[in-house]
Amino acid sequence: MNKPLAEFIGTFTLVLFGCGSAVIAGGDIGLYGISFAFGLALIGMAYGIGHISGCHINPAVSLGAVAAGRMTISEAIVYIVSQIAGAIAAAAVLLMIASGKADYTVAANGLGQNGWGAGYLGEYSMGAAFVFELVATFLFVTVILGSTGAGAPVGFAGLAIGLTLVVIHLVGINVTGVSVNPARSIGPALFAGGAAIGQLWLFILAPILGALISGFLFRTGMLDIKN
């Protein structure tokens, strides 16, 4: 149970501190602070649980690893269940904390849920949201598979992956709030309800497609240093 537990804790940490930075401290730290909160949470978990489970903490990453031939689908399913459970638990804890402020409501203040369209951050279109999530996840998973593969510098994967997540957030927060991680989207959406649930499909489908494309390129040797 150590690997599923590590994935649960890692995803819990990412969602609690990443989404929490937006919900609790967003007005103080802004887009830059939120971006670094997500990236630093990932860096911390990469070095904290990476040696246990690989620190996927993201269903798209696990499916990308399956596509790359580095993980079986049965192993990925166990990871994904743990990741989604960790995200839901983190969203529940974040809601309890945020609700301790008298003027907080999920309807008015949100829970760090992803979205697009009228009334959501930069009000980008569904098409723009889909393209961003697919391409950003493809690049994110490419960094993950490349920095953890044979021939990559030892000990720097966590830093490279975390900083990539920072850059992705710097560019994409106003587009979708940045998912690149179906579990990260599922947790807050379940409690936010409404549009967050209705739009959740995009934040499941686009990241998975992006991850599968990256994994396929590694599996076929197109991005494999050995070939």
N, C-alpha and C positions, 0 to 999 in steps of 0.2 A: 504493500500500500504506500510505500514511500514516494514513488513517482506520481501517482494521482494526487496525493496530499501536497506534494511540492507544487504541482500545477494549480491546485486549488488556492494555495497560499499566494503564489506568484500572481495569479490573475486577480485575486482579492486585493492585493497591494496595488497593482496597476490601476484598477478601477477606483478604489477608494481614494488614492492620492491624486490620480489624474483627473477624474471627474470632480473630486472634492476640491481641487485647486480652482476649478471653474465656478462651482456652486458657492463655496465658502469664501474664497479669497480672490475671485476673478476681478472684482472692482479695484483691488489693490495691486495685483501683480500683472493684470492685463494679458494680452495674447502671448507675449514673450514668456511670462512666468508660467502660464498654463502649458505652453509647449515644452519648457524645460522640466516641469513637474512630471509629465508623462515620460519623457526621455530618461530622467534621473531615476524614476521608479523602476523603469525597465533595466537600467544599468545595475542598480542595487540588487534586483532579483536575479539578473544574469550571473552575477558573481556569488549570490547567496544560494541559489538552487540549481544553477547550470550544471554542476557536477552530479546532481541527483537525477534530474529529468530532462536536461537540455534546455530548460526554461523556454518552452514554446509559448506558454500562457496566451494562446491565440489559436482558435480552431483552423484559421487559414494557414498558419505556419505548420501545424500538424499535417494538414492535407497536402501542403506543399512538399513536406518531407516524404509523404507516401508517394506522391507523383515522382519525386526524385529517386525513389527506391531506397530511402534511408529508414523507412518505418513501415510496418504492416498496417493494414486498415483496421484490424482488430485492436492493435495498440493505440491507434489514433482515436478510435471511438472512446476508449477509456479516458484518454487525455481530454477529449472534447467535452465529455460529460463533466469532468472535474473542473474544466475551465469555465463552463457556463455556470456551474454551481457556485464557483468562487466569485464570478461577476455578479450574480444575483445576490449573494450574501453581502458583498461590498456595497451594492446599491441600497440594500435594506439598511445597513449600518449608516451609510451616508444620509439617508432619509431621516433616520432617528436623530442624528447629530444636527442636521440642518433645521429640523423641526423644533429644535430647542430655542430658536430665534423667533420672537413673537410675531414678526411680520412675514415669516417665510411660508410660502405655499408652493407646492409642486407646479400648479397651474401657472403661477406668476413668475417663479424663479427657476423652474426646471430642475433636472437632476443630472445635467451633463449629457442629455440624450442627443443623438445625432438627428439630422434632418436636412431639408432643403426647401426651397420655394418661399412664397410670400410669408413674411412674419418670422422667418428663421435667419438670423445673422445676416449674411450678405445677400440673401434671397436669390441664390443661384438656381438655375433650372435643374430638373431631374436628370437631363442628359449630361450636364456639366458635372453633377454629383456622381453619376455612374462612372463617367470617364475618369474623374479624379480618383475615386476609390479603387477602380480596377488598376490603373497605372501606378498609383502610389503603393498599392499592396504588392504588385509585381516587383517593383524596385526594392521594396522593403524585404520581401522574401528572398530576392536575389542577393541582397547584402547578407542576410542571415545564412543562407546555404553556402555562399561563397566564403564568408569569414569563419565558418565552422568546418569547412571541408579540408581535404588533404592539401598540404602546401600553404595554407593560410598561416600568417604569423600567430604564434601561440600566445594566448593570454590577452589578446586585444579584441576578441569578438564582441564581448559585452559592451565595450566602449563604442565600437563601430556601429553596432545595432542600435544602441540607445541614442547616439547622436543623429543617426538617420531618422529615428522617430521624432526627434526634436525638429529637424528640418521639414519633415512631412507636416507636422503641426503648424509650423510657421507659415507654410504656404496654404494649407488646407482648412484651417479652423473656420475661416469665413465662408468656405464652400459647403462643408458638411459637418463641421465640428470635429472631423476626422475620426473615422472608425479604423479602417484597415485591420479590423479585428471583430468578427461577429459576436464573440462573447461580450466584449466591451460595449457593444450596442444593445445586446439583448438585456443585460442587467438593468440599466437605467430605464429602458423603454417599458419594461414590465410594470414599473411603478409610475412612470410619467403618463402612460396610456395615450389615448387620442391619436394625434398625428404621428407620434413616435412609434406606435404599434403599426399604423397603416403604412409607414415608410420603411419599416424594419427589413422588408424583403431585400431592398437594395443593399443594405449594409451586411447582409448575409451572402447574397449572390455575387456582387462585384468583387469583394475581397477574395472569395473562394476561387473565382475565375482567374484573378490576377495571380494568386498563389499557385494554381495548377499549371498555368503557363510557365511560370518560373521553374517549378519542379520538373516539368517536361523537358525544358531546355537543359537542365542539369543531367537528367536521366539519359538523354540522347547524346550527351557529350558535347553539345554545342557551347556549353559554358563550363566544361570540365577541363581543368588544367592538364589532366592526364591525357587528354586527346588533342 
